Amino acid sequence: MLNPKAALSFLSILPQFVHGGGSPTRQIFFLGTLDVVIGVVYWFALVAVAARLRALLARPKIRYRWELTTGWLFIAIGIGVAAAS
């Protein structure tokens, strides 16, 4: 609520979805509530996935494979960037 960028975003985007029939205040309140509910569900899902990944990466064998794979991936990206330059 105190972020001016978020407030400007809502003020510029939200009215496009308000229909002429019915109460605009009720519609804006509903759309704002829907946005908050979707955001909460999204962040809960993200935290749940991150917790599972943390538990998975705590295993030494899986962590070693992950570090090996991401290391090779970064090397490949670096080669790709160097070749494109």
Backbone as CSV, one residue per row, in Angstrom:
resi,resn,N_x,N_y,N_z,CA_x,CA_y,CA_z,C_x,C_y,C_z
1,MET,0.816,-1.188,0.000,0.000,0.000,0.000,0.863,1.257,0.000
2,LEU,2.078,1.166,0.489,2.935,2.347,0.561,3.882,2.460,-0.631
3,ASN,3.800,1.521,-1.568,4.659,1.553,-2.743,3.979,2.381,-3.835
4,PRO,4.530,3.550,-4.191,3.869,4.392,-5.186,3.827,3.752,-6.577
5,LYS,4.824,2.934,-6.916,4.815,2.281,-8.224,3.665,1.283,-8.322
6,ALA,3.427,0.542,-7.267,2.315,-0.408,-7.272,0.983,0.329,-7.335
7,ALA,0.875,1.428,-6.605,-0.372,2.205,-6.629,-0.628,2.769,-8.019
8,LEU,0.398,3.312,-8.678,0.233,3.835,-10.032,-0.111,2.737,-11.014
9,SER,0.492,1.563,-10.812,0.177,0.429,-11.681,-1.286,0.039,-11.542
10,PHE,-1.757,-0.057,-10.313,-3.168,-0.404,-10.088,-4.098,0.668,-10.641
11,LEU,-3.733,1.932,-10.447,-4.584,3.014,-10.931,-4.635,3.072,-12.457
12,SER,-3.599,2.607,-13.121,-3.597,2.666,-14.578,-4.171,1.403,-15.219
13,ILE,-4.065,0.260,-14.574,-4.498,-0.995,-15.181,-5.886,-1.418,-14.714
14,LEU,-6.156,-1.301,-13.445,-7.405,-1.817,-12.874,-8.678,-1.223,-13.482
15,PRO,-8.757,0.079,-13.750,-10.009,0.621,-14.306,-10.395,0.042,-15.670
16,GLN,-9.454,-0.520,-16.393,-9.767,-1.109,-17.694,-10.675,-2.326,-17.561
17,PHE,-10.702,-2.932,-16.393,-11.480,-4.141,-16.186,-12.807,-3.886,-15.465
18,VAL,-13.110,-2.629,-15.220,-14.363,-2.260,-14.567,-15.409,-2.020,-15.650
19,HIS,-16.541,-2.716,-15.545,-17.623,-2.575,-16.517,-18.571,-1.469,-16.087
20,GLY,-19.271,-0.899,-17.061,-20.190,0.198,-16.786,-21.356,-0.195,-15.889
21,GLY,-21.851,-1.417,-16.040,-22.972,-1.864,-15.215,-22.496,-2.291,-13.844
22,GLY,-23.171,-1.866,-12.822,-22.794,-2.266,-11.460,-21.977,-1.186,-10.776
23,SER,-21.631,-1.454,-9.556,-20.884,-0.503,-8.743,-19.390,-0.574,-9.063
24,PRO,-18.783,0.523,-9.520,-17.344,0.506,-9.787,-16.520,0.257,-8.519
25,THR,-16.969,0.783,-7.403,-16.243,0.592,-6.149,-16.196,-0.883,-5.777
26,ARG,-17.316,-1.551,-5.909,-17.387,-2.975,-5.585,-16.498,-3.783,-6.533
27,GLN,-16.521,-3.431,-7.806,-15.712,-4.157,-8.793,-14.218,-3.962,-8.529
28,ILE,-13.806,-2.734,-8.235,-12.390,-2.469,-7.960,-11.962,-3.178,-6.682
29,PHE,-12.811,-3.171,-5.666,-12.501,-3.879,-4.424,-12.361,-5.376,-4.683
30,PHE,-13.270,-5.944,-5.486,-13.194,-7.364,-5.819,-11.919,-7.688,-6.589
31,LEU,-11.584,-6.869,-7.587,-10.372,-7.116,-8.373,-9.109,-6.982,-7.527
32,GLY,-9.097,-6.012,-6.624,-7.951,-5.858,-5.721,-7.811,-7.044,-4.781
33,THR,-8.934,-7.498,-4.239,-8.918,-8.674,-3.361,-8.471,-9.918,-4.128
34,LEU,-8.950,-10.060,-5.347,-8.547,-11.195,-6.180,-7.049,-11.174,-6.440
35,ASP,-6.492,-9.995,-6.685,-5.049,-9.875,-6.902,-4.274,-10.284,-5.655
36,VAL,-4.741,-9.866,-4.498,-4.063,-10.226,-3.247,-4.131,-11.739,-3.018
37,VAL,-5.297,-12.339,-3.249,-5.457,-13.784,-3.044,-4.543,-14.556,-3.994
38,ILE,-4.500,-14.145,-5.257,-3.618,-14.816,-6.223,-2.164,-14.665,-5.799
39,GLY,-1.789,-13.485,-5.334,-0.416,-13.264,-4.876,-0.051,-14.134,-3.689
40,VAL,-0.962,-14.250,-2.730,-0.698,-15.077,-1.541,-0.553,-16.550,-1.933
41,VAL,-1.437,-17.027,-2.794,-1.347,-18.427,-3.244,-0.037,-18.657,-3.984
42,TYR,0.339,-17.711,-4.842,1.593,-17.830,-5.596,2.795,-17.916,-4.653
43,TRP,2.860,-17.004,-3.666,4.016,-16.996,-2.771,4.050,-18.220,-1.861
44,PHE,2.879,-18.707,-1.421,2.867,-19.940,-0.636,3.381,-21.116,-1.463
45,ALA,2.977,-21.194,-2.727,3.451,-22.269,-3.602,4.952,-22.142,-3.828
46,LEU,5.432,-20.925,-4.044,6.862,-20.713,-4.258,7.676,-21.119,-3.032
47,VAL,7.198,-20.762,-1.863,7.893,-21.128,-0.626,7.883,-22.645,-0.428
48,ALA,6.768,-23.295,-0.749,6.695,-24.754,-0.612,7.680,-25.440,-1.544
49,VAL,7.769,-24.969,-2.780,8.719,-25.551,-3.743,10.152,-25.292,-3.287
50,ALA,10.428,-24.087,-2.805,11.771,-23.764,-2.334,12.162,-24.619,-1.129
51,ALA,11.228,-24.895,-0.247,11.522,-25.737,0.917,11.853,-27.164,0.491
52,ARG,11.111,-27.660,-0.504,11.405,-29.013,-0.993,12.762,-29.063,-1.690
53,LEU,13.070,-28.027,-2.479,14.371,-27.988,-3.149,15.507,-27.881,-2.141
54,ARG,15.286,-27.121,-1.077,16.314,-27.002,-0.041,16.589,-28.350,0.600
55,ALA,15.525,-29.079,0.893,15.697,-30.405,1.493,16.387,-31.343,0.515
56,LEU,16.040,-31.218,-0.761,16.650,-32.082,-1.775,18.127,-31.758,-1.960
57,LEU,18.459,-30.478,-1.986,19.853,-30.076,-2.189,20.705,-30.263,-0.933
58,ALA,20.100,-30.618,0.170,20.866,-30.888,1.387,21.595,-32.221,1.289
59,ARG,21.132,-33.096,0.390,21.814,-34.371,0.190,23.114,-34.132,-0.569
60,PRO,24.234,-34.646,-0.062,25.535,-34.365,-0.689,25.634,-34.839,-2.154
61,LYS,25.103,-35.998,-2.456,25.218,-36.527,-3.815,24.444,-35.655,-4.816
62,ILE,23.244,-35.259,-4.441,22.431,-34.426,-5.326,23.033,-33.028,-5.435
63,ARG,23.542,-32.528,-4.321,24.171,-31.203,-4.372,25.388,-31.218,-5.276
64,TYR,26.201,-32.248,-5.231,27.381,-32.348,-6.094,26.961,-32.352,-7.565
65,ARG,25.955,-33.146,-7.894,25.481,-33.193,-9.285,24.932,-31.842,-9.722
66,TRP,24.204,-31.166,-8.828,23.651,-29.851,-9.138,24.770,-28.849,-9.419
67,GLU,25.794,-28.831,-8.561,26.906,-27.910,-8.756,27.685,-28.228,-10.022
68,LEU,27.852,-29.497,-10.326,28.533,-29.894,-11.549,27.740,-29.451,-12.782
69,THR,26.451,-29.697,-12.762,25.595,-29.330,-13.899,25.556,-27.822,-14.095
70,THR,25.340,-27.063,-13.029,25.274,-25.611,-13.179,26.633,-25.031,-13.549
71,GLY,27.711,-25.632,-13.068,29.048,-25.180,-13.454,29.277,-25.331,-14.950
72,TRP,28.940,-26.489,-15.482,29.082,-26.702,-16.929,28.146,-25.788,-17.714
73,LEU,26.980,-25.548,-17.178,26.038,-24.643,-17.842,26.603,-23.227,-17.921
74,PHE,27.192,-22.748,-16.844,27.799,-21.414,-16.857,28.987,-21.341,-17.809
75,ILE,29.766,-22.395,-17.867,30.874,-22.435,-18.827,30.340,-22.364,-20.254
76,ALA,29.283,-23.111,-20.542,28.691,-23.102,-21.885,28.123,-21.723,-22.220
77,ILE,27.476,-21.077,-21.271,26.948,-19.730,-21.503,28.097,-18.756,-21.764
78,GLY,29.169,-18.873,-21.000,30.336,-18.004,-21.210,30.948,-18.201,-22.588
79,ILE,31.041,-19.440,-23.025,31.567,-19.715,-24.370,30.640,-19.137,-25.425
80,GLY,29.333,-19.278,-25.212,28.366,-18.719,-26.147,28.456,-17.204,-26.238
81,VAL,28.612,-16.543,-25.104,28.729,-15.087,-25.098,30.050,-14.663,-25.757
82,ALA,31.128,-15.383,-25.471,32.425,-15.052,-26.074,32.384,-15.271,-27.591
83,ALA,31.705,-16.293,-28.030,31.619,-16.564,-29.460,30.747,-15.545,-30.169
84,ALA,29.760,-14.993,-29.486,28.863,-14.018,-30.106,29.479,-12.624,-30.158
85,SER,30.496,-12.388,-29.362,31.102,-11.037,-29.304,32.059,-10.797,-30.421
